[in-house]
């Protein structure tokens, strides 16, 4: 009986653990200039579950702050909730609307530099957003999925130049997506599909800043949020995807 009950049980689990962290994010929460300068890069992190976009204890926001503090010229970093992707879409439209005419022309779309990364439901949302951008003609330099969760075929659209995936399969219910598949291998390079395991080494990961209920019930799905090797890899790949400025 476990398998038919899994979606129901998981919904209860995620709602009970994460709903208290939610808040109604609005477009005014973004702080970057709009439009940006031609040649600038937008790094957009998509948070998991019902996490707040600005909760520094959660992995996506925490590492967005790491990137922000580098103060890289021409690089803008924002975070968005996975159930508020329309805000991310509006942000991209306005950020690269260089002539401020209220729409993204094909020429403006081609000039956009976008990097996406997301964890759990935010990992799946990375693909949703990338597919929308594909329809707009907006290229994505990197799509990084961390322990992506949710029903999807995890196919990468051809506007994405590079993609990466790190996941765990230790948790009894919340298992990250195993494989990213390029829709067009000639246009998208899969950098890695890497599985990590915490069996026998969970004690080596510091989760002291996490809520006790997360540590207990989210298990390996929580551990990957705090694994420094995983996030060092994410930061390195994101930095490598930023285009050199003239």
C-alpha positions as CSV (number, residue, x, y, z in Angstrom):
1,X,0.0,0.0,0.0
2,X,3.0,2.3,0.3
3,X,3.4,3.2,-3.3
4,X,-0.2,4.5,-3.9
5,X,0.0,6.5,-0.7
6,X,3.4,8.1,-1.5
7,X,2.2,11.3,-3.3
8,X,-0.3,11.9,-0.5
9,X,2.2,11.2,2.3
10,X,4.8,13.4,0.6
11,X,2.4,16.2,0.2
12,X,1.6,16.1,3.9
13,X,5.3,15.9,4.7
14,X,6.3,18.9,2.6
15,X,3.3,21.0,3.6
16,X,3.9,20.3,7.3
17,X,7.6,21.0,7.1
18,X,7.8,23.9,4.8
19,X,4.5,25.8,4.7
20,X,5.4,27.9,7.7
21,X,8.4,29.2,5.7
22,X,6.3,30.6,2.9
23,X,5.5,34.3,2.2
24,X,3.9,36.0,-0.7
25,X,6.9,37.2,-2.8
26,X,6.2,40.1,-5.0
27,X,8.0,41.7,-7.9
28,X,9.1,44.6,-5.7
29,X,11.3,42.2,-3.8
30,X,13.8,42.1,-6.6
31,X,16.5,44.7,-6.1
32,X,18.6,44.6,-9.4
33,X,18.4,47.5,-11.9
34,X,16.0,47.1,-14.8
35,X,17.0,47.1,-17.5
36,X,20.5,46.0,-17.0
37,X,23.4,47.0,-19.2
38,X,23.9,45.0,-22.4
39,X,26.4,42.2,-21.7
40,X,25.3,41.9,-18.1
41,X,24.4,38.5,-16.6
42,X,21.4,37.5,-14.4
43,X,21.9,34.5,-12.1
44,X,18.5,33.3,-10.9
45,X,18.2,30.8,-8.1
46,X,14.9,29.0,-7.6
47,X,14.2,27.8,-4.1
48,X,12.6,24.5,-3.2
49,X,9.3,23.5,-1.4
50,X,7.4,26.4,0.1
51,X,10.6,28.1,1.2
52,X,10.8,31.9,1.4
53,X,12.8,33.4,-1.4
54,X,14.8,35.4,1.1
55,X,15.5,32.8,3.8
56,X,19.3,32.8,4.2
57,X,19.2,29.4,6.0
58,X,18.0,27.6,2.9
59,X,20.6,26.4,0.4
60,X,19.6,28.4,-2.7
61,X,19.3,31.8,-1.0
62,X,22.4,31.0,1.1
63,X,24.5,30.5,-2.0
64,X,22.9,33.3,-3.9
65,X,24.2,35.5,-1.1
66,X,27.7,34.0,-1.6
67,X,27.5,35.0,-5.2
68,X,26.2,38.5,-4.4
69,X,29.1,39.1,-2.0
70,X,31.6,38.6,-4.8
71,X,30.3,41.8,-6.3
72,X,31.2,40.7,-9.8
73,X,30.9,43.5,-12.3
74,X,27.8,43.3,-14.5
75,X,26.5,40.2,-12.6
76,X,23.1,40.4,-10.9
77,X,21.8,37.7,-8.5
78,X,18.2,37.1,-7.5
79,X,16.1,34.3,-6.0
80,X,12.5,33.4,-6.7
81,X,10.0,30.9,-5.2
82,X,9.3,27.9,-7.4
83,X,5.6,28.5,-7.3
84,X,6.1,32.1,-8.4
85,X,7.9,31.5,-11.7
86,X,5.7,34.3,-13.3
87,X,7.8,36.7,-11.3
88,X,11.0,35.2,-12.7
89,X,9.6,35.5,-16.2
90,X,8.7,39.2,-15.6
91,X,12.1,39.8,-14.2
92,X,13.9,38.5,-17.3
93,X,11.6,40.4,-19.6
94,X,12.2,43.7,-17.8
95,X,15.9,43.1,-17.2
96,X,16.8,42.6,-20.8
97,X,14.3,45.1,-22.3
98,X,17.1,47.4,-23.2
99,X,15.0,50.0,-25.0
100,X,12.3,49.9,-22.2
101,X,9.4,49.6,-24.7
102,X,7.7,47.0,-22.5
103,X,8.5,44.0,-24.6
104,X,11.4,41.7,-25.3
105,X,12.4,41.9,-29.0
106,X,14.2,38.9,-30.7
107,X,17.4,41.0,-30.7
108,X,17.1,41.7,-27.0
109,X,16.3,38.1,-26.2
110,X,19.4,36.9,-28.0
111,X,21.6,39.3,-25.9
112,X,20.4,37.9,-22.6
113,X,22.8,36.1,-20.4
114,X,20.9,33.9,-18.0
115,X,22.2,31.3,-15.4
116,X,19.6,29.2,-13.5
117,X,20.0,27.0,-10.5
118,X,17.5,25.4,-8.2
119,X,17.0,22.7,-5.6
120,X,14.2,20.1,-5.1
121,X,11.0,21.5,-6.6
122,X,13.1,24.5,-7.5
123,X,15.3,22.1,-9.6
124,X,12.3,21.0,-11.6
125,X,11.2,24.6,-11.9
126,X,14.6,25.4,-13.5
127,X,13.5,23.3,-16.4
128,X,10.0,24.8,-16.6
129,X,11.6,28.3,-16.8
130,X,14.2,27.2,-19.3
131,X,11.5,25.9,-21.6
132,X,9.6,29.2,-21.4
133,X,12.8,31.0,-22.3
134,X,13.3,28.7,-25.2
135,X,9.9,29.8,-26.6
136,X,11.1,33.4,-26.2
137,X,14.4,32.8,-27.9
138,X,16.3,33.5,-24.7
139,X,19.5,31.5,-24.3
140,X,20.5,30.0,-20.9
141,X,24.2,29.6,-20.3
142,X,23.8,27.1,-17.5
143,X,20.9,25.2,-15.9
144,X,21.9,23.5,-12.7
145,X,19.5,21.1,-11.0
146,X,20.2,20.0,-7.4
147,X,18.3,17.1,-6.1
148,X,15.4,17.9,-8.4
149,X,12.1,16.5,-7.3
150,X,8.8,16.3,-9.1
151,X,7.2,14.5,-12.0
152,X,9.0,15.5,-15.2
153,X,11.0,14.0,-18.0
154,X,14.0,16.2,-17.1
155,X,14.7,17.0,-20.8
156,X,16.8,20.1,-21.3
157,X,15.5,22.4,-24.1
158,X,18.0,23.4,-26.9
159,X,18.4,27.0,-25.7
160,X,20.4,25.7,-22.7
161,X,24.1,25.6,-23.5
162,X,25.2,23.6,-20.5
163,X,23.4,21.7,-17.8
164,X,24.4,19.9,-14.6
165,X,22.6,17.6,-12.1
166,X,23.6,16.5,-8.6
167,X,21.2,14.2,-6.7
168,X,20.7,11.7,-3.9
169,X,18.6,8.5,-3.8
170,X,18.9,7.7,-0.1
171,X,15.6,9.2,1.1
172,X,12.7,6.8,1.3
173,X,10.4,9.1,-0.6
174,X,12.2,12.2,-1.8
175,X,14.6,10.9,-4.4
176,X,16.4,13.3,-6.8
177,X,16.1,13.0,-10.6
178,X,18.7,10.6,-11.9
179,X,19.3,12.0,-15.4
180,X,19.1,15.2,-17.4
181,X,18.6,14.5,-21.1
182,X,19.4,17.0,-23.8
183,X,16.7,17.5,-26.4
184,X,19.4,18.4,-28.9
185,X,22.8,17.0,-27.9
186,X,24.5,19.2,-30.5
187,X,23.3,22.3,-28.7
188,X,23.3,21.3,-25.0
189,X,26.3,19.8,-23.2
190,X,25.5,17.8,-20.0
191,X,28.3,18.6,-17.6
192,X,27.4,16.0,-15.1
193,X,24.7,13.7,-13.7
194,X,26.3,12.9,-10.3
195,X,24.7,10.9,-7.5
196,X,25.8,11.4,-4.0
197,X,25.1,9.2,-1.0
198,X,25.2,9.9,2.7
199,X,25.0,6.4,3.9
200,X,27.7,6.0,6.6
201,X,28.7,9.6,6.4
202,X,25.7,11.6,7.4
203,X,27.5,12.6,10.6
204,X,30.1,14.4,8.5
205,X,27.6,17.0,7.2
206,X,27.0,20.0,9.5
207,X,23.2,20.6,9.6
208,X,23.2,22.6,12.9
209,X,21.6,25.6,11.3
210,X,18.7,23.5,10.0
211,X,15.4,23.1,11.8
212,X,15.3,19.8,13.8
213,X,12.1,18.7,12.0
214,X,13.9,19.1,8.6
215,X,16.9,17.1,9.8
216,X,14.7,14.3,11.1
217,X,12.1,14.0,8.3
218,X,14.0,15.2,5.2
219,X,17.1,13.1,5.8
220,X,19.4,13.0,2.8
221,X,17.2,15.6,1.0
222,X,18.3,17.9,3.8
223,X,21.9,16.7,3.9
224,X,22.5,17.6,0.3
225,X,21.4,21.2,1.1
226,X,24.3,21.4,3.6
227,X,27.0,19.4,1.7
228,X,29.9,21.8,1.1
229,X,31.2,19.7,-1.7
230,X,27.9,19.9,-3.6
231,X,27.7,23.7,-3.2
232,X,31.3,24.3,-4.0
233,X,30.6,22.5,-7.3
234,X,27.5,24.6,-7.9
235,X,29.3,27.9,-7.2
236,X,32.3,26.9,-9.4
237,X,30.0,25.9,-12.3
238,X,28.0,29.1,-12.0
239,X,31.1,31.3,-12.0
240,X,32.5,29.4,-15.0
241,X,29.3,30.1,-17.0
242,X,29.5,33.9,-16.6
243,X,30.7,35.3,-19.9
244,X,33.8,37.4,-20.0
245,X,33.2,41.1,-20.4
246,X,34.8,43.1,-23.1
